[in-house]
Amino acid sequence: MESHPYVSIVSPVYNAKNIIVQLVVELVSVLNTMRIDYEIILVDDSCPQNSWENILKECKKNQNIKGIKLSKNFGQHYAISAGLAAARGNWIVVMDCDLQDSPSEIPNLLKQAEKGFDIVLARRQNRKDGFFKRNSSKFFYFVLSYLTGQKIDNKIANFGIYNKKVISVLNTLGEKNRFFPTMIQKIGFKKSTIEVEHFSRHEGSSSYNLKKLLNLAFDIILSNSEKPIRLIVKFGLLISIVSFSFIIYHLIKYFSGSISVIGYSSIIVSICFFSGLIISFLGIIGLYIGKIFEEVKNRPLYIVEDKINF
């Protein structure tokens, strides 16, 4: 019978060609100190810097290091999904490749998990991100928490350790718009958090610009919340109520003889009232059609171009 590693590390790789060697060195050092069987899965999300070249080199040095190359840039959370589908460990650690989350925290995550928790999330202290990313993250998670009705901490991202039964359930979720933190929130299980130190990027900058952040936010909100639909309906109803007030106002003016232009009242009433209804109906239909359109195509979440050491 094939033996399974005790811990799997899953890390999506993008714009990180020169970080890979340091990442592997730190991970292997920590995992060897823990004296456990392990595997490190590096998922190349079609990095333009050709990170796959360095991943191959590391895989040839150590059979416990495994590489997955996606056929194109699918996005960070799709790369995580590809890694999770391949992970075989009893415990799976998900972490970014930029070393802002330190591998030295993995023993602390595992120690907390072995107390009886299925999920242990790393809560970052004193974030070292830039002003824009730090504040845009706060705003994004505030809006996301409001619209999804779930309390989402902006100091918690992907870094954490997860029991294999949690990942097994997560792998069955087939929605096309992927965002790992909210998916973890959805599935339940016994959770805990630990405080971890947050570090500056080893090199380079985040691949998320304003446009990507806005697109990600829009996709996540539509996939995880019906509240935008409800807000649009409420907005449409508000306009209809205001329109009804205009109806009463212009009818009073008409019967009192204050309006001499024939047809003015009926035009105002029709435009205001039906505009409110149209906004409501188009908003509801458009959002639902958008979601349905993405799901019914039933395209794969990602396409694997190559693998090594599997």
C-alpha positions in Angstrom: 0.0 0.0 0.0 1.3 3.5 -0.9 2.2 5.5 2.1 1.0 9.1 2.4 3.0 12.0 3.7 1.9 13.5 7.0 2.0 17.0 5.8 1.6 18.5 2.3 2.6 22.0 1.5 0.7 23.7 -1.4 2.0 26.9 -2.8 0.9 28.7 -6.0 3.8 30.3 -7.9 3.6 33.5 -9.9 6.2 36.2 -10.5 8.5 34.3 -8.1 11.2 32.7 -10.2 14.0 34.0 -7.9 12.1 33.2 -4.7 11.6 29.5 -5.3 15.0 28.4 -4.2 14.8 30.3 -0.9 11.2 29.1 -0.4 12.3 25.4 -0.8 15.4 25.8 1.4 13.3 27.3 4.3 10.5 24.7 3.9 12.8 21.7 3.8 14.8 23.0 6.8 11.6 23.4 8.9 10.1 20.1 7.8 13.3 18.1 8.3 13.5 19.5 11.9 9.9 18.3 12.5 11.0 14.8 11.4 7.8 14.0 9.5 7.1 12.7 6.0 6.2 15.6 3.7 5.6 16.7 0.2 5.9 20.2 -1.2 3.7 21.0 -4.2 4.6 24.0 -6.2 2.0 25.1 -8.7 3.3 27.2 -11.6 0.4 29.5 -12.7 2.0 30.0 -16.1 4.5 32.6 -14.6 5.9 34.9 -17.4 9.3 34.7 -15.7 9.4 30.9 -16.4 9.4 29.8 -12.8 8.9 26.3 -14.1 12.6 26.1 -14.9 13.5 26.6 -11.2 10.7 24.3 -10.0 12.1 21.5 -12.2 15.6 22.0 -10.8 14.3 21.8 -7.2 12.2 18.7 -8.0 15.3 16.9 -9.4 17.2 17.6 -6.2 14.4 16.3 -3.9 11.7 13.7 -4.8 9.5 15.2 -2.0 9.2 18.4 -4.0 6.6 18.1 -6.7 5.7 20.5 -9.5 2.5 21.2 -11.4 2.5 23.5 -14.4 -0.8 25.0 -15.6 -1.4 25.6 -19.3 -2.1 29.3 -18.8 -2.6 31.9 -16.1 -5.8 30.8 -14.4 -5.3 32.8 -11.2 -4.0 32.3 -7.7 -7.0 30.5 -6.3 -7.3 28.1 -9.2 -3.6 27.3 -8.8 -4.4 26.5 -5.1 -7.3 24.3 -6.2 -4.9 22.4 -8.6 -2.4 21.8 -5.7 -5.1 20.7 -3.3 -6.4 18.2 -5.8 -3.0 16.6 -5.9 -2.1 16.8 -2.2 -2.1 13.4 -0.3 -1.1 14.5 3.2 -3.0 14.0 6.4 -2.6 17.7 6.9 -2.3 20.2 4.1 -0.7 23.6 4.5 -1.6 26.3 2.0 0.8 29.3 1.8 1.8 31.9 -0.8 5.3 31.7 -2.3 6.4 35.2 -1.5 7.7 34.3 2.0 5.6 37.0 3.7 4.2 34.1 5.6 7.1 32.3 7.2 7.6 28.5 6.9 8.8 28.6 10.6 5.2 29.0 11.6 4.2 25.5 10.2 5.1 23.6 13.4 2.9 26.0 15.4 0.0 25.5 13.0 0.4 21.7 13.2 0.7 21.8 17.0 -2.6 23.8 17.3 -4.3 21.5 14.8 -3.3 18.4 16.7 -5.2 19.7 19.7 -8.4 18.7 17.9 -9.0 21.4 15.2 -9.7 20.6 11.6 -8.7 24.1 10.4 -6.1 26.4 11.9 -5.8 29.8 10.2 -2.8 32.1 10.5 -3.7 35.6 11.6 -1.1 38.0 10.5 0.2 40.6 13.0 1.6 44.0 11.8 1.1 43.5 8.1 4.1 44.6 6.0 2.2 45.3 2.9 2.2 48.7 1.2 -0.3 51.5 2.1 -2.5 50.8 -0.9 -2.7 47.0 -0.5 -3.2 47.2 3.2 -6.1 49.7 3.1 -7.7 48.3 -0.1 -7.6 44.9 1.7 -9.4 46.3 4.7 -12.0 47.9 2.5 -12.5 44.8 0.4 -13.0 42.5 3.4 -15.3 45.0 5.0 -17.5 45.1 1.9 -17.3 41.3 1.5 -18.3 40.7 5.1 -21.3 43.0 4.7 -22.5 41.5 1.4 -21.9 37.8 2.4 -23.2 38.1 5.9 -20.0 36.4 7.2 -17.4 37.9 9.4 -14.2 37.8 7.4 -11.0 39.0 9.0 -8.7 41.0 6.7 -5.7 39.7 8.6 -6.4 36.1 7.6 -5.6 35.0 4.0 -4.6 31.7 2.6 -2.0 30.6 5.1 -3.2 27.9 7.3 -3.3 24.1 7.9 -6.2 21.9 7.0 -7.2 18.4 7.7 -7.4 16.1 4.7 -11.2 15.6 5.3 -11.6 19.4 5.0 -9.7 19.4 1.7 -11.7 16.4 0.4 -14.9 18.3 0.9 -13.4 21.5 -0.6 -12.3 19.5 -3.7 -16.0 18.6 -4.3 -17.0 22.3 -4.6 -17.4 22.9 -8.3 -18.2 26.6 -8.5 -16.2 28.4 -11.2 -15.4 31.6 -9.3 -12.8 30.5 -6.7 -11.7 32.3 -3.6 -10.0 30.0 -1.1 -10.8 32.0 2.2 -14.5 32.2 1.5 -14.7 28.6 0.4 -13.1 27.6 3.7 -15.7 29.7 5.6 -18.5 27.9 3.7 -17.7 24.3 4.6 -17.6 24.7 8.4 -15.6 22.2 10.5 -13.8 23.0 13.8 -11.6 26.1 13.4 -8.9 27.9 15.3 -6.5 30.7 14.7 -3.0 31.5 15.8 -1.1 34.8 15.6 1.9 34.8 13.2 4.5 37.4 12.2 4.1 38.9 8.8 7.2 39.8 6.7 8.0 42.0 3.8 8.1 40.4 0.4 11.3 38.6 -0.4 11.5 40.4 -3.7 9.2 42.0 -6.3 5.7 43.2 -5.8 2.2 41.8 -5.7 0.7 40.8 -9.0 -2.7 42.2 -8.0 -3.2 45.7 -9.5 -6.3 47.8 -9.0 -8.1 46.3 -12.0 -7.4 42.7 -10.9 -8.5 43.5 -7.3 -11.8 45.0 -8.6 -12.5 42.1 -10.9 -11.7 39.6 -8.1 -13.9 41.5 -5.7 -16.8 41.6 -8.2 -16.5 37.9 -8.9 -16.3 36.9 -5.3 -19.3 39.0 -4.3 -21.5 37.7 -7.0 -20.5 34.1 -6.3 -20.9 34.3 -2.5 -23.8 36.6 -1.9 -27.4 37.4 -3.0 -27.3 40.7 -1.2 -26.4 42.8 -4.3 -29.6 41.4 -5.9 -31.6 42.4 -2.8 -30.0 45.8 -2.8 -30.9 46.4 -6.4 -34.5 45.3 -5.7 -34.7 47.7 -2.7 -33.2 50.5 -4.8 -35.8 49.9 -7.5 -38.6 49.9 -5.0 -37.3 53.1 -3.5 -37.4 54.7 -6.9 -40.9 53.4 -7.4 -42.0 54.9 -4.0 -40.5 58.2 -5.0 -42.2 57.9 -8.4 -45.5 57.3 -6.7 -45.0 60.5 -4.7 -44.4 62.3 -8.0 -47.6 60.8 -9.3 -49.6 62.3 -6.4 -47.8 65.6 -6.7 -48.3 66.0 -10.4 -51.9 64.8 -10.2 -52.7 67.5 -7.6 -51.0 70.1 -9.8 -53.0 68.9 -12.8 -56.4 69.0 -11.2 -55.6 72.4 -9.6 -54.9 73.8 -13.1 -51.2 74.5 -12.4 -50.0 72.4 -15.4 -51.1 73.7 -18.8 -48.9 71.4 -21.0 -51.0 68.5 -22.2 -49.4 65.1 -21.6 -46.7 66.3 -19.3 -48.1 64.5 -16.2 -48.5 61.2 -17.9 -45.0 61.3 -19.4 -43.4 62.1 -16.0 -45.4 59.4 -14.2 -44.6 56.7 -16.9 -40.8 57.5 -17.0 -40.3 57.6 -13.2 -42.4 54.6 -12.4 -41.3 52.2 -15.1 -37.6 53.3 -14.7 -37.7 51.9 -11.2 -39.2 48.7 -12.3 -36.8 48.3 -15.2 -33.7 48.8 -13.0 -35.0 46.2 -10.6 -35.9 43.6 -13.2 -32.7 44.0 -15.3 -30.5 43.9 -12.2 -32.0 40.6 -11.1 -32.1 39.0 -14.5 -28.6 40.2 -15.4 -26.9 38.9 -12.3 -28.6 35.5 -12.4 -27.8 35.1 -16.2 -24.2 36.0 -15.5 -23.9 33.3 -12.8 -25.7 30.7 -14.9 -23.6 31.5 -18.0 -20.4 30.8 -16.1 -21.6 27.6 -14.6 -23.4 25.9 -17.5 -20.3 26.1 -19.7 -18.9 23.5 -17.3 -15.3 24.2 -18.3 -12.5 22.7 -16.2 -11.3 24.9 -13.4 -7.8 24.7 -14.6 -5.7 22.7 -17.2 -2.5 20.9 -16.2 0.2 21.1 -18.8 2.9 19.1 -17.0 3.7 17.4 -13.7 6.9 16.2 -12.1 7.6 13.7 -9.2 4.0 12.5 -9.1 
